[in-house]
Amino acid sequence: MQVYNSMNPQPAQSFGMSLTMHQTAIEALRKRVKDVDLDKVNNMLKNLKDRDNVGVSLYTTNPNSTRLMANLYPTDISLDIKTRYPKEGLFHQFRNPMKYLASLVDKANAMEREVVKAKARSNVFDKLG
């Protein structure tokens, strides 16, 4: 049985296994991304999609908001790595979301390195016993 919270409905769009976007996030990006930045946004979303060890779920704080939030989580839940919940700052209405997406890519890269180290450590100790 699956139960969904009405504030965060089921993701509307999925780019592969590692990036999911709720419909509210898609609408927020449509409203806020400038035409000149479309290629950069596409590249950042592709970067987030092409991950093997880190999953990203992008959504807004509430259905009427354009303030973006994300869940960054390891795809292997057996590792002792905590999910992170980065969100945009208070002045998000006056800024292009490019800076937030770039910081999200940086945080996903950092988590990816952390997951790779944790997997290597786990593999060493699994072979010992």
N, C-alpha and C positions, 0 to 999 in steps of 0.2 A: 504494500500500500504506500502511495506517495502523497504527502501533504505539502501544499505550497502556500507560502505566506503571500497575502494579497499585495503587500508593499513591494515585494520583489518577485514579480511573476516569472514564469518559465522563460529562459532565454529565447529570443525570437530568431537570432541568427547565430550560427556556429561556423567558425573558420577552422576546420580541422578539429583536432581533439583538444588543443591547448588554449584556444581563445573562444570565449562565448560572449556575446553582446546582447544585453536586454534591449527590447524595443525602445525604451526610454533613452538609453544611451545613444542609440542610432539617431533618434530624433534630435537629441542635444547636439551631437556632432554635426548633423545637417544644418542646424541653426547657427552654429558658432564657427565652423571651419570656413575659411575664406577660400575662394577658387584657386588662388595662387599656391595654397598649401595642400591641395588635394594629393599631389604625388608624395609629399613628405608623410602625410597621414597614412596613405596606402602602404608606404614602406615600413612605417612603424607598426602598423597592424599586422603586416606580413611577418615582421620580425617576431612579434609576440605569438603569432600563429605557428611558426616553425620551431617551436620548442619541444624537446622530448621529455624534459624533467620538471618543467614548471607549467602550471595551468593558470590562466588569467580569465577572470569574469569581470566584465565592465558593465556598470549600471549607474543610475543616478540616485541621489539621496531620497527623492520621492517622485511620484509620477509627474508632477508639474514643474519640477526643477530641471535646470540644465547643468547643475553641479555634478561632476563625474566622481565616481568612486570605483574601486576595483578590489577584487580578492586575488591575491597572489598565493598560490599554494603548491606544494610539491605533489607531483603525480603519484609518487610512491608514498603512501601514508604510513608505511612501517618505519620510515625515517623520523628522527626526532627533530623535525624542522617545523616551526610554527607558521601558520597562515598569517599573511600581512594584509592590512586593509588601508592602503593609501588613498587619500581623497584630496580633491582640489582645495585650495585656500579660500578664504572668505570673499576675496575680490574676483572670483571666477567670472562674474558677469562682464567684467571689463577687459578680460584677457582672452587671447586665443588659446585653445586647449593644447596647442603644440608643445608648450613647455611641460604640461602635465603628462602628456603621452611620452615625451622624451624621458622624463624622470621615471615613468612606469617601466620603460624599456631598460633603463639603468638598474632599477630595483629587481627586475626579472633576471637580468644578467648576473647580478650579485647572488640571487637565490639559486640560479643555475649552478654557479661555482660552488656554493655551499652544498647543494645536493650531490654534485659529483664527488666532492670530498667525503661526504657522509657515506655514499655508496662504496667508495674505495675502502674506507675504514671498515664498513660492515663486511665487505668481501674478505678482507684480511682475517677478521676474527671468525667468520663462518668457516674458513678453510682450516683454522686451528682446531676447531672442536665441533 
